[in-house]
Every structure is written in C-alpha cells, then in structure tokens.
Amino acid sequence: MLVLVEIGEGNSIPIHSHPHEQMGICLKGSADFETENGVTTVKEGETYHIPGNEKHGVRNPSKGGATFLDIFSPPREDYLAKARG
C-alpha cells in the first residue's frame, strides 16, 4: 500500500507502532524519525525502513513542509476503512 504523507513545519507524528512493515522515501524536505535505535534525519531522496511492531515517530523541525511516500505491507486496514468512508 502506498500512502502520501505531508508533515507541516514543526508538526510531528507521535510514537506509535503497528504490525505492518513500513518503508518509504522522502520526496520533499526532511524529518527526524525516532525509533528504538535512536533518531535519524531522513532528507529529500533518502529512504527509510521500519520493521513491523517497532515503536516509531516523526518530527519535522525543518523550514517548510516535508512530503513522504510511505509503503506498508500488508496494507493498513485502518487507512483502507477511512478511504472507503
């Protein structure tokens, strides 16, 4: 499942986990990804990988927004339910 994620300047996604493997690429800007292994800054053109069930969160301290293309496997049932309305 592909999901376009935009994180505004100064915004964050709280620490959470899900059973889905997550990977993606930063299309614009940068953000700090916090995982059990520490904090990594992911910049435009760079990729990331988060194993299923690993706690993680994202913070965008950069100027302007950041855009990511997330890939989930298997697909996120919660996102599919939202898309169906």
VMD Tcl script that builds the backbone (N, CA, C; Angstrom):
set m [mol new atoms 255]
animate dup $m
set s [atomselect $m all]
$s set {name element resname resid chain x y z} {
  {N N MET 1 A 0.847 -1.158 0.000}
  {CA C MET 1 A 0.000 0.000 0.000}
  {C C MET 1 A 0.897 1.227 0.000}
  {N N LEU 2 A 0.609 2.176 -0.901}
  {CA C LEU 2 A 1.343 3.435 -0.970}
  {C C LEU 2 A 0.493 4.541 -0.360}
  {N N VAL 3 A 1.109 5.388 0.465}
  {CA C VAL 3 A 0.400 6.482 1.118}
  {C C VAL 3 A 1.273 7.733 1.046}
  {N N LEU 4 A 0.721 8.831 0.534}
  {CA C LEU 4 A 1.417 10.106 0.505}
  {C C LEU 4 A 1.179 10.801 1.844}
  {N N VAL 5 A 2.269 11.168 2.533}
  {CA C VAL 5 A 2.181 11.778 3.860}
  {C C VAL 5 A 2.848 13.142 3.814}
  {N N GLU 6 A 2.118 14.178 4.242}
  {CA C GLU 6 A 2.672 15.527 4.336}
  {C C GLU 6 A 2.700 15.935 5.798}
  {N N ILE 7 A 3.866 16.391 6.252}
  {CA C ILE 7 A 4.037 16.809 7.637}
  {C C ILE 7 A 4.432 18.281 7.622}
  {N N GLY 8 A 3.578 19.126 8.170}
  {CA C GLY 8 A 3.833 20.560 8.176}
  {C C GLY 8 A 5.015 20.940 9.041}
  {N N GLU 9 A 5.547 22.127 8.799}
  {CA C GLU 9 A 6.674 22.650 9.558}
  {C C GLU 9 A 6.364 22.627 11.059}
  {N N GLY 10 A 7.239 22.017 11.831}
  {CA C GLY 10 A 7.078 21.952 13.279}
  {C C GLY 10 A 6.103 20.888 13.761}
  {N N ASN 11 A 5.454 20.176 12.855}
  {CA C ASN 11 A 4.488 19.145 13.257}
  {C C ASN 11 A 5.170 17.802 13.482}
  {N N SER 12 A 4.436 16.899 14.129}
  {CA C SER 12 A 5.002 15.582 14.413}
  {C C SER 12 A 3.920 14.516 14.397}
  {N N ILE 13 A 4.374 13.279 14.292}
  {CA C ILE 13 A 3.526 12.097 14.429}
  {C C ILE 13 A 4.023 11.396 15.691}
  {N N PRO 14 A 3.162 11.261 16.711}
  {CA C PRO 14 A 3.609 10.690 17.991}
  {C C PRO 14 A 4.141 9.263 17.862}
  {N N ILE 15 A 4.911 8.868 18.854}
  {CA C ILE 15 A 5.426 7.497 18.921}
  {C C ILE 15 A 4.246 6.523 18.893}
  {N N HIS 16 A 4.344 5.529 18.023}
  {CA C HIS 16 A 3.297 4.528 17.873}
  {C C HIS 16 A 3.914 3.274 17.267}
  {N N SER 17 A 3.126 2.236 17.123}
  {CA C SER 17 A 3.580 1.033 16.431}
  {C C SER 17 A 2.383 0.396 15.748}
  {N N HIS 18 A 2.672 -0.447 14.788}
  {CA C HIS 18 A 1.656 -1.204 14.058}
  {C C HIS 18 A 2.320 -2.459 13.518}
  {N N PRO 19 A 1.550 -3.488 13.223}
  {CA C PRO 19 A 2.155 -4.753 12.780}
  {C C PRO 19 A 2.700 -4.702 11.351}
  {N N HIS 20 A 2.438 -3.633 10.639}
  {CA C HIS 20 A 2.826 -3.518 9.234}
  {C C HIS 20 A 4.267 -3.074 9.086}
  {N N GLU 21 A 4.989 -3.706 8.184}
  {CA C GLU 21 A 6.310 -3.232 7.815}
  {C C GLU 21 A 6.115 -1.916 7.067}
  {N N GLN 22 A 6.964 -0.938 7.334}
  {CA C GLN 22 A 6.834 0.376 6.698}
  {C C GLN 22 A 8.176 0.784 6.112}
  {N N MET 23 A 8.138 1.264 4.895}
  {CA C MET 23 A 9.321 1.830 4.277}
  {C C MET 23 A 8.866 2.991 3.417}
  {N N GLY 24 A 9.790 3.798 2.972}
  {CA C GLY 24 A 9.375 4.918 2.149}
  {C C GLY 24 A 10.543 5.756 1.693}
  {N N ILE 25 A 10.192 6.878 1.054}
  {CA C ILE 25 A 11.183 7.815 0.529}
  {C C ILE 25 A 10.710 9.231 0.825}
  {N N CYS 26 A 11.660 10.087 1.146}
  {CA C CYS 26 A 11.364 11.499 1.371}
  {C C CYS 26 A 11.354 12.188 0.008}
  {N N LEU 27 A 10.225 12.766 -0.348}
  {CA C LEU 27 A 10.080 13.445 -1.633}
  {C C LEU 27 A 10.425 14.926 -1.549}
  {N N LYS 28 A 10.248 15.523 -0.350}
  {CA C LYS 28 A 10.494 16.953 -0.168}
  {C C LYS 28 A 10.810 17.223 1.295}
  {N N GLY 29 A 11.771 18.097 1.555}
  {CA C GLY 29 A 12.096 18.487 2.923}
  {C C GLY 29 A 12.900 17.428 3.650}
  {N N SER 30 A 12.710 17.372 4.959}
  {CA C SER 30 A 13.376 16.365 5.795}
  {C C SER 30 A 12.605 16.241 7.098}
  {N N ALA 31 A 12.864 15.174 7.833}
  {CA C ALA 31 A 12.232 14.960 9.131}
  {C C ALA 31 A 13.084 14.013 9.950}
  {N N ASP 32 A 12.907 14.104 11.266}
  {CA C ASP 32 A 13.610 13.233 12.199}
  {C C ASP 32 A 12.727 12.044 12.544}
  {N N PHE 33 A 13.203 10.846 12.249}
  {CA C PHE 33 A 12.494 9.609 12.566}
  {C C PHE 33 A 13.088 9.056 13.856}
  {N N GLU 34 A 12.243 8.870 14.862}
  {CA C GLU 34 A 12.684 8.297 16.126}
  {C C GLU 34 A 12.204 6.855 16.201}
  {N N THR 35 A 13.147 5.939 16.416}
  {CA C THR 35 A 12.822 4.521 16.564}
  {C C THR 35 A 13.497 4.005 17.832}
  {N N GLU 36 A 13.374 2.734 18.068}
  {CA C GLU 36 A 14.031 2.107 19.214}
  {C C GLU 36 A 15.554 2.205 19.114}
  {N N ASN 37 A 16.066 2.476 17.909}
  {CA C ASN 37 A 17.504 2.563 17.679}
  {C C ASN 37 A 18.044 3.982 17.736}
  {N N GLY 38 A 17.192 4.970 18.031}
  {CA C GLY 38 A 17.639 6.355 18.091}
  {C C GLY 38 A 16.906 7.229 17.083}
  {N N VAL 39 A 17.486 8.388 16.806}
  {CA C VAL 39 A 16.885 9.359 15.891}
  {C C VAL 39 A 17.734 9.455 14.631}
  {N N THR 40 A 17.073 9.392 13.468}
  {CA C THR 40 A 17.733 9.513 12.181}
  {C C THR 40 A 17.027 10.588 11.371}
  {N N THR 41 A 17.786 11.514 10.815}
  {CA C THR 41 A 17.211 12.526 9.930}
  {C C THR 41 A 17.149 11.958 8.521}
  {N N VAL 42 A 15.959 11.980 7.936}
  {CA C VAL 42 A 15.760 11.493 6.572}
  {C C VAL 42 A 15.531 12.720 5.693}
  {N N LYS 43 A 16.380 12.884 4.687}
  {CA C LYS 43 A 16.341 14.047 3.805}
  {C C LYS 43 A 15.797 13.668 2.437}
  {N N GLU 44 A 15.480 14.701 1.673}
  {CA C GLU 44 A 14.937 14.519 0.326}
  {C C GLU 44 A 15.776 13.518 -0.479}
  {N N GLY 45 A 15.096 12.518 -1.037}
  {CA C GLY 45 A 15.757 11.499 -1.842}
  {C C GLY 45 A 16.214 10.281 -1.050}
  {N N GLU 46 A 16.165 10.356 0.281}
  {CA C GLU 46 A 16.599 9.235 1.115}
  {C C GLU 46 A 15.426 8.322 1.467}
  {N N THR 47 A 15.741 7.079 1.748}
  {CA C THR 47 A 14.724 6.087 2.088}
  {C C THR 47 A 14.840 5.681 3.555}
  {N N TYR 48 A 13.811 4.998 4.045}
  {CA C TYR 48 A 13.798 4.515 5.420}
  {C C TYR 48 A 13.032 3.207 5.478}
  {N N HIS 49 A 13.276 2.453 6.548}
  {CA C HIS 49 A 12.613 1.166 6.749}
  {C C HIS 49 A 12.333 1.005 8.237}
  {N N ILE 50 A 11.097 0.640 8.570}
  {CA C ILE 50 A 10.702 0.397 9.953}
  {C C ILE 50 A 10.032 -0.976 10.009}
  {N N PRO 51 A 10.631 -1.931 10.714}
  {CA C PRO 51 A 10.025 -3.262 10.818}
  {C C PRO 51 A 8.666 -3.197 11.525}
  {N N GLY 52 A 7.819 -4.171 11.254}
  {CA C GLY 52 A 6.532 -4.262 11.927}
  {C C GLY 52 A 6.700 -4.310 13.440}
  {N N ASN 53 A 5.787 -3.656 14.148}
  {CA C ASN 53 A 5.720 -3.611 15.610}
  {C C ASN 53 A 6.814 -2.778 16.272}
  {N N GLU 54 A 7.699 -2.153 15.507}
  {CA C GLU 54 A 8.720 -1.292 16.115}
  {C C GLU 54 A 8.112 0.074 16.430}
  {N N LYS 55 A 8.312 0.561 17.655}
  {CA C LYS 55 A 7.808 1.875 18.030}
  {C C LYS 55 A 8.587 2.939 17.267}
  {N N HIS 56 A 7.845 3.937 16.745}
  {CA C HIS 56 A 8.477 4.997 15.972}
  {C C HIS 56 A 7.593 6.241 15.944}
  {N N GLY 57 A 8.209 7.360 15.639}
  {CA C GLY 57 A 7.513 8.623 15.493}
  {C C GLY 57 A 8.322 9.514 14.569}
  {N N VAL 58 A 7.719 10.621 14.132}
  {CA C VAL 58 A 8.374 11.505 13.176}
  {C C VAL 58 A 8.156 12.949 13.610}
  {N N ARG 59 A 9.204 13.773 13.478}
  {CA C ARG 59 A 9.110 15.193 13.791}
  {C C ARG 59 A 9.735 15.979 12.650}
  {N N ASN 60 A 9.051 17.048 12.215}
  {CA C ASN 60 A 9.567 17.876 11.131}
  {C C ASN 60 A 10.044 19.215 11.696}
  {N N PRO 61 A 11.329 19.321 12.012}
  {CA C PRO 61 A 11.857 20.589 12.514}
  {C C PRO 61 A 12.304 21.525 11.393}
  {N N SER 62 A 12.242 21.068 10.144}
  {CA C SER 62 A 12.764 21.842 9.021}
  {C C SER 62 A 11.819 22.975 8.621}
  {N N LYS 63 A 12.357 23.932 7.899}
  {CA C LYS 63 A 11.559 25.019 7.348}
  {C C LYS 63 A 10.700 24.459 6.221}
  {N N GLY 64 A 9.441 24.799 6.245}
  {CA C GLY 64 A 8.532 24.295 5.218}
  {C C GLY 64 A 8.079 22.888 5.542}
  {N N GLY 65 A 7.213 22.367 4.731}
  {CA C GLY 65 A 6.683 21.033 4.945}
  {C C GLY 65 A 7.608 19.950 4.439}
  {N N ALA 66 A 7.290 18.745 4.820}
  {CA C ALA 66 A 8.007 17.560 4.352}
  {C C ALA 66 A 6.976 16.597 3.771}
  {N N THR 67 A 7.345 15.955 2.666}
  {CA C THR 67 A 6.447 15.019 1.996}
  {C C THR 67 A 7.147 13.677 1.842}
  {N N PHE 68 A 6.419 12.623 2.195}
  {CA C PHE 68 A 6.961 11.266 2.136}
  {C C PHE 68 A 6.008 10.357 1.391}
  {N N LEU 69 A 6.557 9.374 0.700}
  {CA C LEU 69 A 5.762 8.307 0.118}
  {C C LEU 69 A 6.011 7.072 0.973}
  {N N ASP 70 A 5.023 6.711 1.799}
  {CA C ASP 70 A 5.120 5.537 2.672}
  {C C ASP 70 A 4.612 4.302 1.946}
  {N N ILE 71 A 5.253 3.178 2.226}
  {CA C ILE 71 A 4.854 1.891 1.675}
  {C C ILE 71 A 4.621 0.951 2.849}
  {N N PHE 72 A 3.435 0.356 2.917}
  {CA C PHE 72 A 3.080 -0.547 4.003}
  {C C PHE 72 A 2.818 -1.948 3.463}
  {N N SER 73 A 3.285 -2.949 4.214}
  {CA C SER 73 A 2.999 -4.335 3.869}
  {C C SER 73 A 2.759 -5.111 5.159}
  {N N PRO 74 A 1.637 -5.796 5.281}
  {CA C PRO 74 A 0.484 -5.773 4.378}
  {C C PRO 74 A -0.210 -4.408 4.442}
  {N N PRO 75 A -1.201 -4.171 3.563}
  {CA C PRO 75 A -1.911 -2.900 3.579}
  {C C PRO 75 A -2.511 -2.585 4.951}
  {N N ARG 76 A -2.586 -1.288 5.269}
  {CA C ARG 76 A -3.154 -0.825 6.541}
  {C C ARG 76 A -4.680 -0.860 6.472}
  {N N GLU 77 A -5.280 -1.731 7.265}
  {CA C GLU 77 A -6.736 -1.862 7.271}
  {C C GLU 77 A -7.410 -0.560 7.707}
  {N N ASP 78 A -6.796 0.156 8.683}
  {CA C ASP 78 A -7.380 1.408 9.164}
  {C C ASP 78 A -7.408 2.470 8.077}
  {N N TYR 79 A -6.375 2.534 7.262}
  {CA C TYR 79 A -6.341 3.501 6.161}
  {C C TYR 79 A -7.355 3.122 5.077}
  {N N LEU 80 A -7.497 1.830 4.792}
  {CA C LEU 80 A -8.464 1.389 3.805}
  {C C LEU 80 A -9.882 1.727 4.248}
  {N N ALA 81 A -10.181 1.554 5.523}
  {CA C ALA 81 A -11.513 1.866 6.056}
  {C C ALA 81 A -11.813 3.360 5.910}
  {N N LYS 82 A -10.819 4.220 6.170}
  {CA C LYS 82 A -11.004 5.673 6.011}
  {C C LYS 82 A -11.260 6.020 4.546}
  {N N ALA 83 A -10.558 5.371 3.644}
  {CA C ALA 83 A -10.712 5.656 2.214}
  {C C ALA 83 A -12.099 5.263 1.712}
  {N N ARG 84 A -12.669 4.226 2.302}
  {CA C ARG 84 A -13.999 3.767 1.902}
  {C C ARG 84 A -15.095 4.679 2.441}
  {N N GLY 85 A -14.758 5.485 3.482}
  {CA C GLY 85 A -15.735 6.415 4.057}
  {C C GLY 85 A -16.480 5.799 5.132}
}
mol reanalyze $m
mol bondsrecalc $m
mol representation Tube
mol addrep $m
